[in-house]
């Protein structure tokens, strides 16, 4: 009985390789090329559509990774059926080799694929979102089978493995919406008029061409005292997440122009020495 089992295990892989010929190899290569072209063409087309029709951006960009999974799954199916007949013994042999491949170091690849599926269906973030994944922050430009690519504020393209969805914290600043919360901090010295400073910051925010204010998207201006300075913080939504830094820059510039007119100054340099209760400023 044991000999019968051993013979079956050996015969199945040999019968599989007997069906592989030049025509089969050409067929497999054709399937791979067609799948790759379909992924690229559909991804390019859907990105263009999402950029043109912003209202439907979230729905359209969700289709991109989903179509990638469908196309690659179909390609794998046709490749398998091109090599073997889908009998029970051959399927057992195939999945046995598949499991062995996982044990030989491909588990990270399949972890990325599993992560890509989770991202596609659970949607912790989508293409076009501003996200933080681990220590990386930027705009998601592609969600592939193996990795998510984001463009950082300094225009670097970072590829983040999809299995990070299982092990790294991630956050989306806009959750699929075009508008996004932006935090703007300005710092004044402790002697400045904080009420006037808050009013100037508020006016700069609500009159900005980049701001988005509604009942569901309010703005807030806060002040917090620190030992040698005050922090004036504004929280408001930018109307297009890609204008995040333009919004911050415009508001900050206008605020400091008004602060200069009102005599509101930035914090003075403080040098601590001789313990926490001793300080020397540039006025001493």
Secondary structure by P-SEA (a helix, b strand, c coil): caaaaaaaaaaaaaaaaaaccaaaaaaaaaaaaaaaaaaaaaaaaaaaaaaacccaaaaaaaaaaaaaaaaaaaaaaaaaaacccccaaaaaaaaaaaaaaaaacaaaaaaaaaaaaaaaccccccccccccccccccccccccccbbbbbcccbbbbbbbccccccbbbbbccccccbbbbbbbbbbcccccaaaaaaaaaaaaaacccccccccbbbbbbbbbcccbbbbbbbbbbccccaaaaaaaaaaaaaaaaaaaaccccccbbbbcccccccccccc
